[in-house]
Amino acid sequence: MDQSTVSQSSPQAPDMRLFWGCFIALIATAFGFIARVLTSSEWGAEFGLSETQVGEILGVGLWPFAISIVLFSFIIDKIGYKTAMWFGLLCHSLSTVLILLANDYWMMYLGTLVLALGSGTVEAYINPVVATAFNKEKTKWLNILHAGWPGGLALGGVVIIMLFTGLYWKAKIALILIPTVVYALILWKRTFPIQERVAAGVSYKDMLREVGALGAAIIAYMIFAEIGRIAELGNIFTYIMTLLSAIAFYAYTRSMGRPLYIFLLLIMMLLATTELGVDSWITPLMEGEMGDNAGWVLIYTSVIMVVLRFNSGPLVRKFTPLGILAISAFLAACGLFFLSQAAGFAILAAATVYGLGKAFFWPTTLGVVSEQFPRGGAMTLNAIAGVGMLAVGTFGNPILGYVQDKAIQDRLVIYDQENSTDLSDTYVIDEKRSIIGKYNSLNDEKLSQAPAEDIDIITRIQNVAKKDAIRGVVILPVIMLVCYILLLIYFRSKGGYKQVEIKNEPTAPSR
């Protein structure tokens, strides 16, 4: 494929090797995710981390993804998709080495951060590549592309659980290198297409106008909130940097952003926590019910997602993308509620409902954005993915960990009052700080020296607290359902959901 001849008509002859290379690159990002999730209890115990600290490391596997995907969206049409591919490849390789050398919280944090930067870069180029190559069936092919994510979760999970059981956790992390090498071999000789926004002559400024100052404020707030937490700069730093970012964006674009796009950005924050936040925690959350088999819940729901995403075409045509999202939100809410109550074989039924619900969330949202805001090019498409990752990484995962730590403390206090014991005063003595605020957690050193009776009581309370965290997430897909119903009503008032066709501009794009 000659890049100089690629135009808006290029979807008629897509490079399928390029597509499958992008697909496997997404599998590599999923391997990084599942390897950390399935080993979180091991490295968390080895480094003596609280549940909230584990949540923070799981979170840093997500929010830097957003930084790279957003920043690359500003420059990716200038530097080219292949340059972005090489940067992502470097990060995937380097991060694996850093994690293998980790011996404490901050080393694990750094390695996970680099991994997330690489994963964000991967999505920064694969989304616009596929949306451009298949611009008449964007939602369908974005769903097929993003079958690589659950496919990687399922494949990596099966390998880790069935073949690597009993091995040291760092050996499981090293699996990330396998799909990384494969996608490098496939993509290094491929020619990437010109994004449809560029081919149509839509200017760089017009691309940014779709996001606008409000969109920039949402993105900036979450980025600087996490930076402020790490550097202990406080909320004032976050507010000032957010305001300055929004002012600068408005000064350049003279746009507050498209209202529909801003609304979708806000929904994406809830969606990402519902899907990825729960996926990050699903294994440790279900350990109380399933023990060492808890990882199979994530693998099972991932297989459901792969099958559904590969067969999304007929569903998209029948229900429209927004109809699919509304149905998904309803099923996800039901599935999460059932998971918080289920025991034994009922967990399988609950996980099935949850898997059906979350299957179409991410790629269908990308499809809606690419179909409704083609003038936004890589920026609108990748910014919404970035906001999702920022939300779950900065707030979602730490909140799920915080809910568990707080529930453990509260339930221990109640147990002490009912049984005239002092377990809370004895073991909940570590004060820590997270983005939510200060909290108290179990002291691992004290707990390791506790008598068997105390450990048994605390373990049972921890298992209940984990289900409290799942039940608390149910409100998110319920809110999403209401939002999608409102969007369906809005589009029906305009004659129904239709894909927006980008028109060629009379002048060349301004870089």
Secondary structure, 3 states (H helix, E strand, C coil): CCHHHCCCCHHHCCCHHHHHHHHHHHHHHHHHHHHHHHCHHHHHHHCCCCHHHHHHHHHHCCHHHHHHHHHHHHHHHHHCHHHHHHHHHHHHHHHHHHHHHCCCHHHHHHHHHHHHHHHHHHHHHHHHHHHHHCCCCHHHHHHHHCCHHHHHHHHHHHHHHHHCCCCCHHHHHHHHHHHHHHHHHHHCCCCCCCCHHHHCCCCHHHHHHHHHHHHHHHHHHHHHHHHHHHHCCHHHHHHHHHHHHHHHHHHHHCCCCCHHHHHHHHHHHHHHHHHHHHHHHHHHHHHHHHHHHCHHHHHHHHHHHHHHHHCHHHHHHHHHHHHHHHHHHHHHHHHHHHHHHCCCCHHHHHHHHHHHHHCCHHHHHHHHHHHHCHHHHHHHHHHHHHHHHHHHHHHHHHHHHHHHHHHHHHHHHHHHHHHCCCHHHHHEEEEEEECCEEEEEECHHHHHCCCHHHHHHHHHHHHHHHHHHHHHHCHHHHHHHHHHHHHHHHHHHCCCCCCCCCCCCCCCCCC
